[in-house]
Amino acid sequence: MTTEKQQIDSKSQVSKSGRFLTAFGKGFVAGFVTLGLISVLILIFRN
């Protein structure tokens, strides 16, 4: 009984961390793209 419950708990923890990592990755990519666009705009306006 306890081993089965521990396996279920570990699975739920893994899914939670997986969701967090995917959300973090999406946010990181969005921030990176935004920074790239801003740097391009700065270069254009400087010229």
C-alpha positions as CSV (number, residue, x, y, z in Angstrom):
1,M,0.0,0.0,0.0
2,T,2.6,2.5,1.0
3,T,4.9,1.8,-1.9
4,E,2.0,2.3,-4.4
5,K,1.1,5.6,-2.8
6,Q,4.7,6.7,-2.9
7,Q,4.9,5.9,-6.6
8,I,1.7,7.9,-7.2
9,D,3.1,10.8,-5.2
10,S,6.4,10.8,-7.1
11,K,4.5,10.6,-10.4
12,S,2.3,13.6,-9.5
13,Q,5.5,15.5,-8.4
14,V,7.2,14.8,-11.7
15,S,4.2,16.0,-13.7
16,K,4.1,19.2,-11.6
17,S,7.8,19.9,-12.2
18,G,7.4,19.0,-15.9
19,R,4.5,21.5,-16.3
20,F,6.6,24.1,-14.4
21,L,9.6,23.5,-16.7
22,T,7.5,23.8,-19.8
23,A,5.9,27.0,-18.6
24,F,9.4,28.3,-17.6
25,G,10.8,27.4,-21.1
26,K,7.9,29.1,-22.9
27,G,8.4,32.3,-20.7
28,F,12.2,32.1,-21.4
29,V,11.7,31.9,-25.1
30,A,9.1,34.7,-25.1
31,G,11.5,36.9,-23.1
32,F,14.4,36.1,-25.4
33,V,12.4,36.9,-28.5
34,T,11.2,40.2,-26.9
35,L,14.8,41.1,-26.1
36,G,15.9,40.3,-29.7
37,L,13.1,42.5,-31.1
38,I,14.0,45.4,-28.8
39,S,17.7,45.2,-29.7
40,V,16.9,45.2,-33.4
41,L,14.7,48.2,-33.0
42,I,17.5,50.0,-31.1
43,L,19.9,49.2,-33.9
44,I,17.5,50.5,-36.5
45,F,16.8,53.8,-34.6
46,R,20.5,54.3,-34.0
47,N,21.2,54.2,-37.8
